[in-house]
């Protein structure tokens, strides 16, 4: 049997397994009252089963260990499983007891350290055209920790609407897998298979998670998916180049931009960077009058635009890359300013949103 046919069957089987596990876990969540309750900080208005990440985790690693022959597995698989299990447990505890940000960070850093000390997944150097190579040495540890923490939390913050984090992750991972297979010579086939198996696991979960959702990812799922995206994107960055570093950054443009804006917004307004607020991109779109489903689809479209930009990087010349970088930076700035993600008092959008809210309150009265 050819590799393509075998992988297609494995991909389909993973989708079916994820669908089955999600269906069964949703029933178990209702039975044992693993429910996400409505609150002021949340958009949903009824109790909904949560911790759907358990089903994704089971489908993903079940498909990998049962479907990928032992001879084709790289030595990092077991360490990745252990580190992702730490993340899963952290998410389960958070969904159950609502951990503080620093407690959640301990789980993420513990998992990241397992990878750093027990695998060859690292960022050792960065090569810049016309400038030479920067060796990170011991600083590579800090770079890797920062990379994993930022991307994991970026995906976690995107999990604010039904299907939002799941769908944007599918788009990002599919692009990452496409670029890795066709344009990255040093990416092993096992890494590409791991990327697409996660896509399949998310595809099986999405029908249950899309609006109106019958089960949520929970921090159990969003932390696991974010962590896996962070780790899988590191496979091509051991000896990173400017372009190889830009590709995952562009692919994850939407969650990263929203996260950077959130940190800047809270800092400018002298609030803790871990404080929750309702000024994220999806909140802005909802206030502008988009429905729940429309908001998610708009953000999907933005994620696709960023992903298409990422695909252009490996086929561009040096100066073409510079043009893309300038365009990407301009797009991010325009993105933040257009939706007033910094919550500026002088923003026209802020004034319009307040006017819409006042009109809505007057109608309700």
N, C-alpha and C positions, 0 to 999 in steps of 0.2 A: 504494500500500500504506500502511495506517495505521501510525502510530508504534508502537502497541501490538503489532500483529502482527509488524512488523519487529524490535522489541526482543525479543519472545518467541522468534523464530527465532534471533536473535543470542545470546540467553541459552542456548538449547539447544545451539547450535553450539559455544559456549565450553565447556560441560560436556563435550561429545564430544571437543573438541580437548584439553582437560585430561586426560581419561581416556586418550586415545591417547598424548599426550606422557609421561604418568606411566608407562604400560606400557613404552614404548620406553626411557625414561630408567632405569627399574628394571633392564632388561636390560643397558644400558650400564654401570650402576653395578656390577653383578655382574661384568661382563666386565673392567672396569678396577680392580676392588677398591676402589670408593668405599664402604667399609663402616664402620658404627658398631660398635665392639667393646664387649662387656660390661665393666663395671668396678664397683667398690664404690659409686661415686656414681650408678650407673644401675640402672634396674629390669629392663631386658631381659636375657635370659640367652643369647642367640645373636647372632652377627653378622648385621646387617641392612643392606641398601642405604640410603644416606642422601643428603642434598642434594636431596631431592624438591622443594625450592623452585624449582629450575631449571625443572622442568616447569610449575609454577604461573606463574612469571614469563613463560615463553614463551607459554602459553595466554592469559594476561591481556593482555599488550601486543600479541600477535598479533591477538587479537579486537578490541582497541581500535583499532589502526591500520588494520586491514583492514575492520572493521565500522562504525566511526563515520565518516561523511562529513567531509571536510576542512573544509567550511563550518560544521560544527557543533562543531568542536573549539575549545576555549578555548586561549589562548596559553600556558597553564601546562603543557600536556600534555608537550611536549618536555623541559622542565626537570624535570618529575616522572619521566619515563622515565630521564633521566640520573642523577638522585639515587637512584632505586630501583636502577639498575644498579650504582652505587657500593656500595649496601647489599648487593646480591646478591654482588658480588665479595668484599666483607668477609666475608660468611657462608661463601663457598666456601673462602677462605683459613683461616677459623676451623675449619671442619670438617676441613680437611686438616692444619693445623699446630697447632691448639688455641691460638688467640691469648690473650694476657693481657687482662683487662678493659679496661685503659687503651688498648690497641691497638685493641680492638673499638670503643671509644668514639670514637676518631679517625675511623673510618669513618662512624659514625652522625652525628657533628657535621659532617663534610665534606659529607655528603648534605643535612643540614638547612640548611647555609649556602648550598648551590646554590639551594635553594628560596627562602630569605630574600632573596637578592640578585638573583634572576632571575625572580621571580614576585611576584604581589600577595597571596600567601598569608601572612597575618600576623595577629597579635593586637594591634590598635592601641589599643583602649579597652574598658572594662568599665562598663556602666550598671547601677546598683543602684537599685531603687525606693526613693523617699523619701530617697536619699542623693546622687543625681546621677551624673555620669559621671567615671570615673577615666581620664585619658589616660596611656598608658604611655610614649609617645615612645621614647627610646633603650632604655628598660627592656623594651619590647616584644620586642626581640631576645632578651633573656635568658629572657623568659616563653615564647617560641616554642621556643627550644632546650631548655628544661626540659620542656616539654610533649612534644616529640618523643622525647627521651631516656627519659622515664619510661614512656610508653605502649609504645614499642618494646621496652624491656627487660621490661615487665610481660608482654607476649605471649611474649617469649623465655623467661621463667621458667616460663610455663604449659606449655611443651613438655616435660613430664616423663613422660607416659604416651601410649600409642598413641591417636591421634585427639583428644587433649585440646585442644591449641592450635587444631587445625583446626576442630573442632566449635564451640568457644566463639567463635572468630572468625566463623564463619558466623552464629551467633546474634546477635552484636554488630553485624555489618555489616548483616544483614537488618533489624534494628531501626533502625539508623542510616539506612538507605535509606528505610524506611517513614516515619519521622519527617520526614526531609528532604523527601520528596515531598508528604506530606499536611499538614504543619504549619509548614514553613519556607519563607516566600515568597521570601527572597533567595538560596536555593540554586538554581543553574542546573541545567537538565536534564542537562547533560553530567556534572556531579558525581554526580548520582543514578545515571546509567548506569555511571559508573566504579565506584561502590560495588557495584552488582549484578553487574557483570562479574567483580569479585573474588570475590563469593559463588559465582558459577558456576564459576570456576576452582577454588575450594576444594571445591565439591561433586563435581567430577570426580576430585579427588585423594582425598577422604575414604574411599571404599570400599577403597582400597589401604592407607590409613593407620590404619583402625579396627582394634581388637584382634581377632585377632592381626595386627599390621602386617607388610606385606611391603616397605614402604619408609618411611623417616622423613622428616619435614620437614628435620631438621638445622637448625643455625643459619642456613644458607642460606635456608630457608623461613620460620622463625619470625621472623628479623630483617626479612625482606622484608614479610611479612604485618603484623607489628607496626608497621613504619614506614609502610606504606600506610594502616593504620587511623588512625594518628596524624595523617597529612597530610590524609586525607579528612575527618576530624572537624574540622579547622581551617577548612574551607570556610565554615562558618557562624559563625566566631568573629572575623572581622576587627573588627567593632564588636559585641563580645559583650554580652549581657545576663546577668543572674544565672541565668535559666532556660536560655538557650542554652548556658551553660557547664556547668550541672548535667546536661544531657541526656547528653552523651558520657561524663561521669564516672560517671553511674548505669549507662549501658549497659555500661561496662567495669568494673563494680563488682567482679566476681570476680578478674580478674587484678590490678587496682589494689590491692584489699585484701590479696591474697596478697603483693604486692610491698612494700607499706607495712609489713606485719607482718614480712616478712623483714628489711627494713632496721632496724626497731626491735629485733627479736630479736637480730640480730648486734651491734647497738650496745650493748644491755643486757648481752650476754654478752662484750663487749669483743673481738669478732672483726671482721675486715674485712667491710664490707658486700658485697663481691664474693665472699666465701668461700662455697663450696658446702656445703649441709647437707641433711639429710633430715627437715626439719620443715615442709615446705610442705603445703598443704591435701591434695594427693593422697597424700602420704606418710602423713598422719594417718589418712585414710580406709582405706588399705591395712592399717595397723596395727590398726585397729578390726575388721578381718575382712572388709571388702568385697573382692570380687574385682576384678581389673583393670577389667573391663568395667563392673561396678556402680559403681566409683569414678568413672569417666568420666561415666556417665549421671547420677549424683548431682550432679556439678559442672555438667553441662549444665542440670539442673533449676534450680540456683542461678543460673546465668547468665540463664535465662529469667525468673526472678523479678525480678532486677535490671532486665532489659530492659522488662518490663511496668511496673515502677515509672517508668522513664524516659518511657514513652509517656504517663503521666498528667501529667507536668510541663507540656507545652504546652496542656493543656485545663483546667488548674486556675487558680483565682483566686489572688491574692497570699497570702491566709491558708491556702488549700489547699496552696500550694507550701511554705509554712513547715511545715505539718504533715508533708508528705512528706519535707522535709529532716530534720526531727527523727527521723522514723521511719527514714530511710535511715542516719543517723548511729548510731541505736540498733541497727539491724540489723547494721551493720559491726562495732560494738563487740561485740555478741553473737556474731557470726560468729567474730571473732578469739578471744574468750574461750572459746566452746564447743569449739573445736578446739585450744585452747591453742597458737595459732600463735606466741605469744611465748616458748613453751617455759619457762613459769614453774615453779619447783620446788614451788610450793604448789598447783598445779593438780590437781584430782581426776582429770582426764583423763590427765595425765602419770603419776600413780600407777597408774591402771588399765592404761595402755599398758605400763608396766614390768612389771606383774604378768602381763599377757598374754604378754610376751616371755619372762619367766622360765618360765612354764608351757610355752611352745613349746620352749624350750631343753631343759627337763627331759624332754619327750616325745621329742625328737630323740636324747637320751642313752640 
